[in-house]
Amino acid sequence: MANIMVDMHIVETAANLKIYPPDSAQQMYQNHFASIYLTHQVTKEKFDSSLYYYSTQTDQMNVIYDQILENLSEMESEVNSDQ
């Protein structure tokens, strides 16, 4: 779950930074999410169901978000060390 959400946060950040042209941004956004589901071998429905479940289990959701933050921090460190 954490790995899927890391990928989604990256796509959402790119969308918020307006990296994509406005006329194709929404389609690119949807294509990236479809690719994430495919990569992680999960359907949108299964992801949504899991997200709903974890939203009711706050202790478990906090563990997932701790992992997300750790993964994103590691990625940021890798990018910064490459520059």
Residue pairs with C-beta under 8 A, 6 or more apart in sequence:
1 50
1 51
1 54
1 64
2 64
2 67
2 68
2 71
3 40
3 71
4 36
4 37
4 40
4 42
4 47
5 64
5 68
6 68
6 71
6 72
6 75
7 36
7 39
7 40
8 33
8 36
9 68
9 72
11 29
11 32
11 33
11 36
14 20
14 32
15 25
15 28
15 29
18 25
20 28
20 29
33 44
37 43
37 44
37 47
42 50
54 60
54 61
54 64
55 61
